Amino acid sequence: MITAIVHIKAEVHRIPEVAETIAALDGVSEVYSITGDYDLIAMVRVAAYDEIAEVIPGRVNKVPGVLATETHLAFRTYSKHDLDAAFSIGFAESD
Protein backbone atom coordinates (compact mmCIF):
# COMPACT_ATOMS: atom_id res chain seq x y z
CA MET A 1 0.00 0.00 0.00
CA ILE A 2 1.35 3.42 -0.96
CA THR A 3 0.41 6.37 1.22
CA ALA A 4 0.50 9.98 0.07
CA ILE A 5 -0.11 12.91 2.40
CA VAL A 6 -1.66 15.77 0.45
CA HIS A 7 -1.64 19.29 1.87
CA ILE A 8 -4.47 21.30 0.33
CA LYS A 9 -5.17 25.03 0.10
CA ALA A 10 -8.84 25.73 -0.47
CA GLU A 11 -11.11 28.72 -0.87
CA VAL A 12 -11.84 29.65 2.74
CA HIS A 13 -15.61 29.83 2.38
CA ARG A 14 -15.67 26.39 0.73
CA ILE A 15 -13.43 24.38 3.10
CA PRO A 16 -16.19 22.10 4.49
CA GLU A 17 -17.60 21.42 1.02
CA VAL A 18 -14.13 20.78 -0.45
CA ALA A 19 -13.23 18.45 2.43
CA GLU A 20 -16.41 16.40 2.04
CA THR A 21 -15.98 16.14 -1.73
CA ILE A 22 -12.36 15.01 -1.41
CA ALA A 23 -13.21 12.53 1.36
CA ALA A 24 -15.70 10.85 -0.99
CA LEU A 25 -13.10 10.27 -3.74
CA ASP A 26 -11.83 6.75 -4.42
CA GLY A 27 -8.32 6.41 -3.00
CA VAL A 28 -8.81 9.01 -0.25
CA SER A 29 -9.07 7.43 3.20
CA GLU A 30 -9.32 10.54 5.40
CA VAL A 31 -9.41 14.33 5.21
CA TYR A 32 -8.48 16.59 8.11
CA SER A 33 -9.12 20.31 8.55
CA ILE A 34 -5.88 21.79 9.92
CA THR A 35 -4.19 24.98 11.04
CA GLY A 36 -1.17 26.54 9.40
CA ASP A 37 -0.30 27.32 5.79
CA TYR A 38 -2.74 24.74 4.42
CA ASP A 39 -6.42 24.22 5.10
CA LEU A 40 -6.77 20.46 4.70
CA ILE A 41 -4.71 17.28 4.70
CA ALA A 42 -5.90 14.26 2.74
CA MET A 43 -4.53 10.77 3.24
CA VAL A 44 -4.39 8.94 -0.08
CA ARG A 45 -3.83 5.18 0.00
CA VAL A 46 -3.39 3.28 -3.26
CA ALA A 47 -1.93 -0.04 -4.37
CA ALA A 48 0.44 1.29 -7.08
CA TYR A 49 2.39 4.48 -7.76
CA ASP A 50 0.55 4.99 -11.06
CA GLU A 51 -2.67 5.44 -9.09
CA ILE A 52 -1.22 8.50 -7.34
CA ALA A 53 -1.50 10.41 -10.63
CA GLU A 54 -5.10 9.31 -11.02
CA VAL A 55 -6.12 10.35 -7.52
CA ILE A 56 -4.22 13.57 -6.84
CA PRO A 57 -3.89 15.55 -10.10
CA GLY A 58 -6.71 13.54 -11.69
CA ARG A 59 -9.33 13.97 -8.94
CA VAL A 60 -8.25 16.00 -5.90
CA ASN A 61 -6.86 18.96 -7.86
CA LYS A 62 -10.04 19.11 -9.96
CA VAL A 63 -12.38 19.57 -7.00
CA PRO A 64 -13.95 23.04 -7.21
CA GLY A 65 -12.47 25.24 -4.48
CA VAL A 66 -9.03 23.57 -4.41
CA LEU A 67 -6.41 26.27 -4.97
CA ALA A 68 -3.15 24.31 -4.56
CA THR A 69 -1.77 21.02 -3.29
CA GLU A 70 1.57 19.73 -2.01
CA THR A 71 2.09 15.97 -1.92
CA HIS A 72 4.42 13.93 0.29
CA LEU A 73 4.94 10.19 -0.20
CA ALA A 74 5.41 7.98 2.84
CA PHE A 75 8.29 5.48 2.83
CA ARG A 76 7.00 3.50 5.82
CA THR A 77 3.98 3.58 8.06
CA TYR A 78 4.34 3.50 11.84
CA SER A 79 0.91 3.42 13.39
CA LYS A 80 -0.47 1.86 16.55
CA HIS A 81 -3.83 1.68 14.78
CA ASP A 82 -2.34 -0.36 11.90
CA LEU A 83 -0.51 -2.70 14.31
CA ASP A 84 -3.64 -3.28 16.41
CA ALA A 85 -5.64 -4.09 13.26
CA ALA A 86 -3.00 -6.52 12.00
CA PHE A 87 -2.85 -8.44 15.28
CA SER A 88 -6.63 -8.65 15.59
CA ILE A 89 -7.18 -10.33 12.21
CA GLY A 90 -9.22 -13.48 12.69
CA PHE A 91 -10.20 -12.75 16.27
CA ALA A 92 -13.79 -11.90 17.09
CA GLU A 93 -14.34 -9.26 19.74
CA SER A 94 -15.83 -10.63 22.93
CA ASP A 95 -18.56 -8.88 24.88
ZITA-V231727 format. One record per pair of residues at least 4 apart in sequence whose C-alpha atoms are under 8 Angstrom apart, sorted by sequence separation. I is the first residue (numbers start at 0). J is the second residue. If there is no record, write none. Layout:
I;J, I;J
This chain:
9;13, 10;14, 13;17, 14;18, 15;19, 16;20, 17;21, 18;22, 19;23, 20;24, 23;27, 33;37, 34;38, 46;50, 47;51, 48;52, 49;53, 50;54, 51;55, 52;56, 53;57, 54;58, 55;59, 56;60, 57;61, 58;62, 61;65, 77;81, 78;82, 79;83, 80;84, 81;85, 82;86, 83;87, 84;88, 9;14, 22;27, 33;38, 45;50, 52;57, 53;58, 54;59, 55;60, 56;61, 60;65, 21;27, 22;28, 32;38, 33;39, 45;51, 59;65, 60;66, 22;29, 32;39, 33;40, 60;67, 9;17, 22;30, 31;39, 32;40, 43;51, 60;68, 21;30, 30;39, 31;40, 30;40, 31;41, 19;30, 30;41, 43;54, 18;30, 29;41, 30;42, 18;31, 28;41, 29;42, 18;32, 27;41, 28;42, 29;43, 27;42, 28;43, 27;43, 28;44, 26;43, 27;44, 26;44, 22;41, 26;45, 21;41, 18;39, 14;38, 14;39, 27;54, 8;36, 9;37, 26;54, 8;37, 9;38, 25;54, 7;37, 8;38, 9;39, 24;54, 6;37, 7;38, 8;39, 6;38, 7;39, 6;39, 7;40, 6;40, 7;41, 24;58, 5;40, 6;41, 24;59, 4;40, 5;41, 4;41, 5;42, 4;42, 5;43, 21;59, 3;42, 4;43, 2;42, 3;43, 2;43, 3;44, 21;62, 2;44, 20;62, 1;44, 2;45, 0;44, 1;45, 0;45, 1;46, 17;62, 0;46, 1;47, 17;63, 0;47, 1;48, 17;64, 3;51, 17;65, 14;64, 13;64, 10;64, 9;64, 10;65, 9;65, 10;66, 8;65, 9;66, 7;65, 8;66, 9;67, 7;66, 8;67, 7;67, 8;68, 7;68, 6;68, 7;69, 5;68, 6;69, 5;69, 6;70, 5;70, 4;70, 5;71, 3;70, 4;71, 3;71, 4;72, 3;72, 4;73, 2;72, 3;73, 1;72, 2;73, 1;73
